[in-house]
């Protein structure tokens, strides 16, 4: 057995829970209480996330499928990208499609990893950063909410559905399960809601959160690599233009702005532990040296 040490706070005032006052945000006005960090309840978070995703899917798929307008918008974006010399999507799509094992892997990546990673980061925050959990979750929810506005105001066909057959639908060609908008699943999802890309919005949220809060250097690096790989995947599978990714990042910026206004700080600047609750346990828990 190793030695047992006790973590002590750097300042004496951090060792004692602060009194309930308006200044601490744990008492006083309703607004202060709503903004106060608190330990999340597991049952409530599971219910909230499930209900939120169900609502998001319902609203997204309820947006009218304006096929003609979506195709016109796709043609316009593609034309602008070519005029600017930044239209790389077709080259990437065809190059990756020529390597079967790679494109099949990307199909499954596209279909699954944005759920797995996003939920994984939420679980990590819940367990290891409870004081920052609600604020970081608000970023995600606000980002996704504003994306719904984009789907309604700017219907956009993904490259694989454009007229002219320029792009390859990698899921259809390689007969893999990889997109709710392909094959037999296409009637279950709005195919013309490509702008903004929430694959990018969510993956950058994951990456920023991991980089800002993880303590292990290589994990922080992986946090930055993840959204870059996601960008390659959404372009290679012809599910998005890379400008859709720009839209996703702008939505994420909105999410961080909402959170900064509500909490008065970005999530990573909030206390890791819930004041008056986790300070009595997290800061004093014995750890093995």
Secondary structure by P-SEA (a helix, b strand, c coil): ccbbbbbbbccccccccccccccccccccaaaaaaccccccaaaaaaaaaaaaaaaaaaaaacccaaaaaaaaaaaaaaaaaaacccaaaaaaaaaaacaaaaaaaaaaaacaaaaaaaaaaaaaacccccaaaaaaaaaaaaaaaaaaaaaabbbbccccccccccccccccccccccccccccccccccccccccaaaaaaaaaaaaaaaccccaaaaaaaaaaaaaaaaaaaaaccccaaaaaaaaaaaaaaaaaaaaaccccccccccccccccccccccccccc
